[in-house]
Amino acid sequence: MRQLLARLTDHLKELDKQVNELEAQIQRWHQDCQSALKTVQSSALKIVHLF
């Protein structure tokens, strides 16, 4: 029984690590999208001011 619980604990630790890695990737993706959106909005404003 102890061995089973130890394996389960190891598995849960690995899943936790993977979740943390995915969360970091999602946060980076979100920041990249925000930066891209700001760039597009800035460019659109410059175009609007030209007319």
C-alpha positions as CSV (number, residue, x, y, z in Angstrom):
1,M,0.0,0.0,0.0
2,R,2.8,2.4,0.8
3,Q,4.5,1.8,-2.5
4,L,1.2,2.6,-4.3
5,L,0.8,5.8,-2.4
6,A,4.4,6.8,-3.1
7,R,3.9,6.2,-6.8
8,L,0.7,8.2,-6.7
9,T,2.5,11.0,-4.9
10,D,5.3,11.0,-7.5
11,H,2.7,11.1,-10.3
12,L,0.9,14.0,-8.7
13,K,4.1,15.9,-8.3
14,E,4.9,15.4,-12.0
15,L,1.4,16.6,-13.0
16,D,1.9,19.7,-10.8
17,K,5.1,20.4,-12.5
18,Q,3.5,20.1,-15.9
19,V,0.6,22.4,-14.9
20,N,3.1,25.0,-13.7
21,E,5.0,24.8,-17.0
22,L,1.8,25.2,-19.0
23,E,0.7,28.1,-16.9
24,A,4.0,29.9,-17.6
25,Q,3.5,29.2,-21.3
26,I,0.0,30.6,-21.2
27,Q,1.1,33.7,-19.4
28,R,3.9,34.3,-22.0
29,W,1.4,33.8,-24.8
30,H,-1.0,36.3,-23.2
31,Q,1.8,38.9,-22.8
32,D,2.8,38.4,-26.5
33,C,-0.8,38.8,-27.6
34,Q,-1.2,41.9,-25.5
35,S,1.9,43.4,-27.0
36,A,0.8,42.5,-30.5
37,L,-2.7,44.0,-29.9
38,K,-1.1,47.3,-28.6
39,T,1.1,47.4,-31.7
40,V,-1.9,46.9,-34.0
41,Q,-4.0,49.5,-32.1
42,S,-1.1,52.0,-32.2
43,S,-0.7,51.5,-36.0
44,A,-4.5,51.8,-36.5
45,L,-4.5,55.1,-34.7
46,K,-1.7,56.5,-36.8
47,I,-3.5,55.5,-39.9
48,V,-6.7,57.2,-38.7
49,H,-4.8,60.4,-37.9
50,L,-3.5,60.5,-41.4
51,F,-7.0,60.9,-42.8
